[in-house]
């Protein structure tokens, strides 16, 4: 009785040691350990990024159209006030050397400014005039007076004259940032919901040896491409159904929808680019996920890998979201060129820039990189999966011939 109990305990210990060693030294256990850290890191990054983007969108840039001497005084006053009150409480000043202080058509310069301007200071420091929309002028009129008083180093208060104009080109550019953010959010949500299913696409067929039968009759590149486009078609069908039902629901629930800021390329082209860039983001991530899923041997490995893959998607989105207010800067160009963030960065450009040739170049680049990923995934699949299966079959055949 005691001996049987010892045998059971010994056998149980052997099984426990085997399973424990197999799990601990597996690649997926590393991602399991990192799992709880990912949501914490992403949460902190999302909070900081959201705050920074909101500050960038709401950050005022006021153009200065004064004489050279008064402009220098105003810049010095701005630096002094920023040290005492904080940089975020004092508007940034942009020197406009091409604009005369007595120019009668200040609004024209607001409309054609390359950088979105909140308002323009003109006239003189003793009698400054602030030109902009009524909301912007009323908000920054007091700070403008403080800047002028500090520049003149006088104790007497200064009255700022106001010149209200309708919505300007600069204010339109600032509101287009909201459309850019909305387009990015739509893309990343749809991609995260739908692209992850590609991870487990090949696991069942690998288990049932179906993939080997397909590989014997069809090139592996064609198999990967076919599966990828089939999943994309399924995703587009789902989006069409959801969009239709959502539009019908909004029509009855909220018949008077607020007017969203129109993108620079116009709503029809913007909606078309949304579909195209979703397709490219899906193909890029899907080709990567297809390769990862093809390398996984069990559903458990796929589930373990899904966490870092999802976090990677969010990091790519954060890169694009962080660059939405930095049009033309180095980080924004990096987001445009980096393939996985390129669709999100380009849809933001569609909301802020009206030239279309750049979208054709970006789509060609994303498509080329998708083919490169598929080709690399096929090579890894053949080397690590197909060859191992062939080697196992040859070893089994040799054993049968030898009578073992």
LINVEN-V746889 format. One record per residue. RES is the residue in three letters. PHI is phi in whole degrees, 0 to 359 (* if undefined). OMEGA is omega in whole degrees, 0 to 359 (none if undefined). D_CENTER is the distance of its C-alpha to the mean C-alpha in whole Angstrom. Layout:
RES;PHI;OMEGA;D_CENTER
RES;PHI;OMEGA;D_CENTER
This chain:
UNK;*;180;66
UNK;293;180;64
UNK;296;178;64
UNK;297;179;62
UNK;296;178;60
UNK;296;179;59
UNK;297;178;58
UNK;296;180;56
UNK;296;180;54
UNK;296;179;54
UNK;293;178;52
UNK;296;179;50
UNK;295;179;49
UNK;297;179;49
UNK;295;180;46
UNK;297;179;44
UNK;296;180;44
UNK;297;182;43
UNK;293;180;40
UNK;298;180;39
UNK;295;181;39
UNK;296;181;37
UNK;284;184;35
UNK;298;184;34
UNK;265;176;34
UNK;274;180;32
UNK;293;183;28
UNK;291;181;27
UNK;293;178;29
UNK;298;178;27
UNK;292;176;23
UNK;297;179;25
UNK;293;181;26
UNK;280;185;23
UNK;309;182;22
UNK;295;181;23
UNK;285;184;21
UNK;300;180;17
UNK;299;180;17
UNK;294;181;19
UNK;296;181;16
UNK;294;179;13
UNK;297;178;15
UNK;296;180;16
UNK;294;181;13
UNK;296;179;11
UNK;297;179;15
UNK;294;180;15
UNK;292;180;11
UNK;299;179;12
UNK;295;182;16
UNK;293;180;15
UNK;295;178;12
UNK;297;177;15
UNK;294;180;18
UNK;294;180;16
UNK;293;184;16
UNK;271;183;20
UNK;288;183;21
UNK;277;172;24
UNK;237;183;25
UNK;252;178;29
UNK;284;182;31
UNK;243;177;34
UNK;240;179;37
UNK;239;175;40
UNK;294;185;43
UNK;299;180;42
UNK;294;180;44
UNK;290;177;42
UNK;296;178;39
UNK;298;179;39
UNK;298;181;41
UNK;292;178;38
UNK;295;178;35
UNK;296;178;38
UNK;296;179;38
UNK;297;179;34
UNK;295;180;34
UNK;294;180;37
UNK;292;180;36
UNK;296;178;32
UNK;293;184;34
UNK;273;186;36
UNK;257;183;33
UNK;104;185;30
UNK;294;184;28
UNK;284;183;25
UNK;271;181;29
UNK;248;182;30
UNK;295;174;28
UNK;289;180;27
UNK;250;179;30
UNK;246;181;29
UNK;287;179;32
UNK;243;184;33
UNK;294;182;36
UNK;279;183;36
UNK;256;178;37
UNK;281;183;41
UNK;295;181;41
UNK;255;179;44
UNK;298;182;41
UNK;282;183;42
UNK;240;180;39
UNK;292;183;36
UNK;301;180;34
UNK;301;180;34
UNK;284;173;32
UNK;295;183;30
UNK;289;186;29
UNK;258;180;28
UNK;296;180;27
UNK;291;177;24
UNK;254;182;22
UNK;302;180;22
UNK;253;176;25
UNK;286;181;26
UNK;197;178;30
UNK;228;174;33
UNK;267;178;36
UNK;225;181;39
UNK;85;178;43
UNK;227;178;44
UNK;293;177;43
UNK;290;179;46
UNK;228;182;45
UNK;285;176;41
UNK;239;180;40
UNK;250;183;36
UNK;248;179;35
UNK;173;177;32
UNK;292;184;31
UNK;300;181;33
UNK;296;182;31
UNK;291;182;29
UNK;295;180;33
UNK;296;183;34
UNK;289;187;31
UNK;249;180;32
UNK;296;181;36
UNK;294;179;37
UNK;293;177;35
UNK;295;177;36
UNK;298;178;39
UNK;297;178;39
UNK;298;181;38
UNK;295;179;41
UNK;296;179;43
UNK;293;180;42
UNK;294;180;42
UNK;277;180;46
UNK;56;179;46
UNK;245;182;49
UNK;266;183;49
UNK;284;180;50
UNK;291;182;47
UNK;247;177;45
UNK;266;181;44
UNK;268;175;41
UNK;286;183;42
UNK;241;177;39
UNK;224;183;38
UNK;278;176;36
UNK;231;177;34
UNK;288;180;33
UNK;304;183;29
UNK;261;176;28
UNK;299;180;26
UNK;292;179;24
UNK;293;177;24
UNK;295;179;22
UNK;296;180;20
UNK;293;179;19
UNK;289;177;19
UNK;294;175;16
UNK;299;177;14
UNK;294;176;14
UNK;295;178;14
UNK;298;178;10
UNK;297;180;9
UNK;298;178;11
UNK;298;179;10
UNK;296;181;6
UNK;296;178;8
UNK;300;181;10
UNK;297;185;8
UNK;291;179;7
UNK;295;180;10
UNK;295;181;12
UNK;293;180;11
UNK;294;182;11
UNK;290;192;15
UNK;258;187;16
UNK;286;182;15
UNK;297;181;17
UNK;293;180;20
UNK;292;183;20
UNK;304;185;21
UNK;265;187;24
UNK;294;186;25
UNK;263;186;28
UNK;297;181;29
UNK;295;180;32
UNK;291;175;33
UNK;293;180;33
UNK;295;181;35
UNK;272;180;38
UNK;65;179;38
UNK;293;183;37
UNK;297;179;34
UNK;290;178;37
UNK;293;178;39
UNK;295;181;36
UNK;295;179;36
UNK;286;183;40
UNK;253;186;40
UNK;229;175;36
UNK;301;183;34
UNK;298;178;31
UNK;300;180;29
UNK;293;179;30
UNK;297;180;29
UNK;296;179;26
UNK;298;181;25
UNK;298;179;27
UNK;294;182;25
UNK;295;181;22
UNK;288;175;23
UNK;295;178;25
UNK;293;177;22
UNK;296;177;20
UNK;300;177;23
UNK;298;180;23
UNK;295;180;19
UNK;294;176;20
UNK;297;178;23
UNK;298;179;22
UNK;297;179;19
UNK;298;180;22
UNK;295;181;24
UNK;297;181;22
UNK;296;180;21
UNK;296;180;25
UNK;295;179;26
UNK;295;179;24
UNK;295;179;25
UNK;296;179;28
UNK;297;179;28
UNK;294;181;26
UNK;298;181;29
UNK;274;183;32
UNK;278;182;30
UNK;235;182;29
UNK;294;180;31
UNK;255;180;30
UNK;283;178;26
UNK;292;178;25
UNK;284;178;24
UNK;278;177;20
UNK;301;182;20
UNK;290;177;20
UNK;291;184;18
UNK;295;182;19
UNK;274;183;20
UNK;92;185;21
UNK;295;181;20
UNK;300;181;22
UNK;291;179;20
UNK;297;179;17
UNK;295;177;17
UNK;296;178;18
UNK;293;175;15
UNK;301;179;13
UNK;294;182;16
UNK;295;183;16
UNK;288;171;12
UNK;297;179;12
UNK;299;181;15
UNK;291;177;13
UNK;297;179;10
UNK;294;181;13
UNK;293;179;16
UNK;296;180;14
UNK;291;180;13
UNK;297;178;16
UNK;296;177;18
UNK;293;180;17
UNK;295;180;18
UNK;296;177;21
UNK;293;178;22
UNK;295;179;22
UNK;296;178;24
UNK;292;179;26
UNK;280;180;27
UNK;288;183;27
UNK;258;182;31
UNK;226;177;31
UNK;295;180;29
UNK;297;178;29
UNK;296;178;27
UNK;298;180;24
UNK;295;179;24
UNK;292;181;24
UNK;285;185;21
UNK;295;180;19
UNK;295;179;18
UNK;297;178;17
UNK;295;178;15
UNK;296;178;13
UNK;295;176;12
UNK;298;176;11
UNK;300;181;8
UNK;294;179;7
UNK;296;177;8
UNK;296;178;5
UNK;296;179;3
UNK;299;178;5
UNK;300;180;6
UNK;293;181;4
UNK;293;181;5
UNK;291;183;8
UNK;267;186;9
UNK;295;180;9
UNK;263;184;12
UNK;239;183;13
UNK;300;179;14
UNK;88;179;16
UNK;278;186;16
UNK;299;182;16
UNK;294;179;12
UNK;288;176;11
UNK;295;177;13
UNK;297;178;12
UNK;296;179;8
UNK;290;185;10
UNK;279;180;13
UNK;297;192;11
UNK;303;187;11
UNK;286;176;9
UNK;262;184;6
UNK;302;179;8
UNK;301;181;8
UNK;289;179;5
UNK;291;183;7
UNK;287;178;10
UNK;291;174;10
UNK;292;177;9
UNK;294;179;12
UNK;298;179;14
UNK;282;187;14
UNK;244;182;16
UNK;231;186;17
UNK;262;179;20
UNK;279;188;21
UNK;261;185;20
UNK;299;182;21
UNK;296;180;18
UNK;288;176;16
UNK;298;178;19
UNK;295;181;19
UNK;294;181;15
UNK;295;177;16
UNK;297;179;19
UNK;295;180;17
UNK;295;179;15
UNK;295;178;18
UNK;298;181;20
UNK;292;176;18
UNK;298;178;18
UNK;296;178;22
UNK;295;179;22
UNK;296;180;20
UNK;299;180;22
UNK;298;179;25
UNK;294;179;25
UNK;296;178;24
UNK;296;179;28
UNK;298;178;29
UNK;295;181;28
UNK;297;179;29
UNK;295;184;33
UNK;287;188;33
UNK;262;183;33
UNK;248;184;33
UNK;294;181;36
UNK;292;178;38
UNK;294;177;38
UNK;292;178;40
UNK;295;179;42
UNK;296;180;43
UNK;295;179;44
UNK;293;178;46
UNK;295;180;48
UNK;295;179;49
UNK;295;180;50
UNK;294;179;52
UNK;298;180;54
UNK;295;180;54
UNK;291;180;56
UNK;294;180;58
UNK;282;178;59
UNK;77;180;60
UNK;268;none;58
